[in-house]
Amino acid sequence: MQANPAQGVPLIESPKKAGRRGVPDWEGTRIFLETIRAGSFRSAGEALKLSVNALRRRFDDFEESCGVTLASRDTFGVHLTSEGERIFAAAQKMEAAYFDVLRARDRSEIALEGRVKLAITEGLGTFWVAPRVIEFRRMFPKITIDMQCAMSPADILRSEADICVQLTRPNNGDIKVVKIGRLHTMPFAAASYIQKFGAPKTIDELAAHSIVLQISQQVESEKTFRQIFPDLPIESMVVFQCNVSSAHYWSIAKGAGIGILPTYANGLGAPVVPMDINDNETPHKLLRWHYDIWLTYHPDGKRIRRVNRLIEWLKEAFSPKLYPWFGDEFIHPNDLPLSVDGLPLMNLFAGFSAK
């Protein structure tokens, strides 16, 4: 076995590809890129839906076509060699050019039809956008929306999505970023929970209650509660935690404990009650938070007609003028309108009744 000087551990595999060069194809290049990004054959295989053995063979074939050793393998994963780093940088440019070709093709389409990939946070996608898709379909019946709900932002430049709606502002200057609204949040609990355990009015009182948390990318609930209770082990207070908004909502709606929800939570149909909890150090300051909602897309997206139509529709779907709970100013749940355009608030969220 050979030692890996970078890791200080034995290599479990040392590819020996040299001298025999071919012509690297795009599929092999894509597998090489995904494997290096994933860090291991197993993780890459899961993402690409290939067996580990099949992925290894494809990776080895690409490596042989390059005629150099691209990566070392050890118990910690796959690591680029210096030659591999140069190939990886060139492969990224090849990938970008491939996506440019696809976008150029899409810009050439005249008909308003085809598929648009939308990446969006799970809560906004499930409770707000999905119930409104029928509105878009009525206007553009030949456009298919491929919506992927996840708490990690999609990579627009790598065409993981045509459009992304997220709660963290990207810092990549190569994509278009538009603020389309603001998500206001505060503590909520089920009416049944309050009847049994009471409603805390201060942070000191909150410390004696059961807490439910959503712990995921773009949502900082755990960080928030650790700031509120810096001297308490938060694990002693948390009775349930999950990584998606829908499960988080249902745990609160069914009385598991107190958690943070959007101010429009009552529109989802459950008898949840907003809680005005005072900050101990600033008595008149209530526990409230907000996240700006960002729409991101590739600069070429506006020139692709079907993508542009969805971009404009999403801007309207989150318009604070139409839906005031997405405005910059906090509006207490008790002061939100009971209806919008003649429709009860619950109908706008498709009536996800928890009763």
C-alpha positions, -999 to 999 in steps of 0.1 A, spaced: 0 0 0 12 35 -7 10 64 17 -8 96 8 15 124 20 -14 149 20 -36 128 43 -11 107 62 -31 75 57 -27 46 33 -43 48 -1 -69 21 -7 -67 27 -44 -41 42 -66 -51 46 -102 -24 39 -127 -34 57 -159 -6 71 -180 3 74 -216 -29 62 -232 -48 92 -243 -82 95 -259 -109 121 -264 -127 130 -232 -164 132 -238 -190 154 -220 -206 126 -201 -172 115 -187 -164 151 -179 -197 155 -161 -191 124 -140 -156 136 -131 -169 170 -120 -198 155 -99 -174 130 -82 -149 157 -72 -177 180 -60 -193 152 -39 -160 142 -25 -165 104 -28 -178 78 -52 -206 68 -29 -220 104 -26 -216 110 -63 -233 77 -72 -263 87 -51 -266 121 -68 -261 106 -103 -282 75 -96 -253 52 -105 -239 23 -86 -205 29 -70 -189 3 -93 -204 18 -124 -193 52 -114 -158 41 -107 -156 25 -141 -168 57 -158 -144 78 -137 -115 55 -146 -124 56 -183 -123 94 -182 -90 94 -163 -75 70 -189 -87 92 -218 -69 122 -201 -37 101 -198 -29 113 -163 -38 105 -127 -66 129 -118 -73 119 -82 -61 98 -53 -85 76 -34 -83 70 3 -106 63 33 -116 100 34 -127 102 -2 -114 114 -36 -87 141 -38 -74 159 -68 -38 156 -79 -21 187 -93 -28 175 -128 -64 168 -118 -68 204 -105 -59 217 -140 -83 193 -157 -110 202 -131 -107 239 -139 -109 232 -176 -138 209 -171 -157 236 -153 -153 259 -183 -165 231 -205 -196 227 -183 -203 264 -184 -201 264 -222 -224 234 -224 -250 253 -203 -245 283 -226 -254 262 -256 -286 250 -239 -296 286 -230 -289 297 -266 -311 269 -279 -339 279 -255 -337 316 -266 -343 304 -301 -377 289 -292 -407 309 -304 -436 290 -289 -445 295 -252 -441 259 -242 -416 236 -226 -403 231 -190 -391 256 -165 -371 244 -135 -380 263 -103 -361 258 -70 -378 272 -39 -377 268 -2 -400 240 10 -424 262 30 -430 288 3 -432 262 -24 -457 240 -5 -479 265 11 -478 294 -13 -466 287 -48 -481 252 -53 -517 263 -45 -513 291 -71 -499 270 -100 -533 267 -115 -533 305 -121 -502 302 -142 -514 271 -160 -546 289 -171 -525 316 -187 -497 293 -202 -511 258 -205 -481 245 -225 -455 255 -200 -446 229 -174 -432 240 -140 -407 215 -126 -407 227 -89 -380 214 -66 -385 222 -29 -354 222 -8 -338 244 19 -304 246 0 -303 272 -28 -299 258 -63 -269 266 -85 -283 288 -113 -251 289 -133 -249 251 -134 -285 250 -146 -297 231 -115 -327 255 -119 -338 282 -142 -352 303 -114 -346 301 -76 -367 316 -48 -346 317 -16 -343 333 18 -306 341 17 -291 366 -8 -266 350 -31 -232 368 -35 -226 356 -70 -224 387 -93 -230 366 -124 -267 360 -117 -297 383 -115 -310 389 -80 -343 406 -72 -360 411 -38 -396 402 -43 -409 403 -7 -402 397 30 -412 368 52 -421 379 87 -421 353 115 -429 351 153 -437 325 179 -469 305 176 -485 277 195 -517 256 191 -548 267 210 -547 232 226 -512 238 239 -520 272 254 -551 257 271 -530 231 288 -497 249 295 -505 286 292 -490 314 271 -456 328 280 -453 366 280 -416 370 286 -384 351 276 -380 339 312 -415 323 311 -407 309 276 -378 290 291 -402 267 310 -421 257 278 -416 230 251 -399 243 220 -401 229 184 -374 239 159 -369 238 122 -332 232 116 -322 237 80 -302 258 56 -316 293 52 -335 291 85 -316 300 116 -341 289 143 -315 270 163 -291 300 162 -320 323 172 -329 303 203 -293 299 214 -291 338 213 -323 341 233 -311 315 259 -273 318 259 -270 303 294 -294 273 289 -288 241 271 -313 244 244 -315 206 241 -333 205 274 -361 227 260 -365 212 225 -390 184 222 -391 181 185 -369 193 156 -371 187 118 -356 200 86 -387 210 66 -414 236 70 -444 214 66 -434 190 94 -425 220 116 -459 236 110 -478 204 118 -459 198 150 -469 232 162 -505 229 149 -510 197 168 -497 210 201 -462 197 204 -448 230 216 -440 266 207 -422 274 174 -416 301 149 -440 304 120 -447 330 93 -473 357 103 -497 342 78 -498 309 96 -535 313 105 -542 312 68 -530 276 67 -562 266 86 -549 254 120 -560 270 152 -525 284 159 -522 315 181 -495 342 177 -475 348 209 -464 383 218 -433 375 239 -413 404 254 -375 405 254 -363 406 290 -337 433 284 -360 454 262 -395 450 277 -413 466 248 -393 447 222 -412 416 210 -397 384 196 -400 388 158 -378 380 129 -378 385 91 -362 370 60 -360 388 27 -373 367 -2 -349 367 -32 -357 358 -68 -326 347 -87 -321 337 -123 -295 336 -151 -291 368 -170 -302 350 -202 -333 338 -184 -353 370 -193 -346 363 -230 -362 328 -228 -399 335 -231 -412 307 -209 -387 315 -182 -395 352 -183 -432 345 -180 -426 325 -148 -402 352 -134 -429 379 -139 -456 357 -125 -435 350 -93 -429 387 -88 -467 392 -88 -473 362 -66 -452 377 -39 -462 413 -44 -466 431 -11 -492 454 -28 -514 424 -34 -504 403 -3 -495 427 25 -479 400 47 -450 400 22 -443 437 27 -413 452 45 -434 464 75 -444 438 101 -482 433 103 -494 414 133 -514 382 124 -544 396 142 -543 426 118 -540 408 85 -569 411 61 -594 383 64 -598 382 27 -579 393 -5 -598 400 -37 -629 386 -22 -613 352 -13 -609 342 24 -573 341 35 -575 304 40 -585 298 4 -553 316 -8 -533 288 9 -555 261 -4 -570 255 31 -544 232 45 -568 225 74 -553 208 104 -587 201 120 
